[in-house]
Amino acid sequence: EDQVTQSPEALRLQEGESSSLNCSYTVSGLRGLFWYRQDPGKGPEFLFTLYSAGEEKEKERLKATLTKKESFLHITAPKPEDSATYLCAVEGSGYSTLTFGKGTMLLVSP
Amino acid sequence: GAVVSQHPSRVICKSGTSVKIECRSLDFQATTMFWYRQFPKQSLMLMATSNEGSKATYEQGVEKDKFLINHASLTLSTLTVTSAHPEDSSFYICSAREDRNTEAFFGQGTRLTVV
């Protein structure tokens, strides 16, 4: 059974204070690891897909990296508008469904 | 990214009535759509997977007669909560995928409150 564990559960940062969110996973044959952002009362918004260890992707202040056991979402010089819950999900090779972690709730204070 | 529209965003219904939620892919054809339920501060729980033109596949513990899913076209899937009860109150989210080589995009969610 695929499992995804995200840490920390919640993270409070000052504006400009860089940090990283962690996503540890076990999956049988990784097809893809996905990062989403979810604002309160909204559906998840797609951020990145990573397919193989060593891969990195960037978008504005966010950078996602992948190893064989975990993924990191690095946030550089965050702004208050980066406050949201960040969800990590994996897809195994045998089926098309995603297994989600519980998310990290990020709060960036001005 | 691709756009998935979910409607309504909020609905309040009386106990015992049925509620239909629509999920549309606006700029792509979705061969597969997914329905999730999310409780406060919890992750997304997959309820069912539907492929256009075929019966939905429900996850263990999800009552298929209570949560009716129809995926009649490549751009529309519906979830009908039948004989709703207060314990069905939750945040329901759909997602759609063009194929296995593309990302899944999510609708904005529907907050269902059963009174």
Interface residues (C-beta under 8 A of the other chain):
Chain A: R31 F34 Y36 G41 K42 G43 P44 E45 F46 T49 L87 S96 T97 L98 F100 G101 K102 G103 M105
Chain B: G1 V4 Q6 T32 F34 K41 Q42 S43 L44 L46 T49 F91 I93 C94 S95 R97 R100 E103 A104 F105 F106 G107 Q108 G109 R111
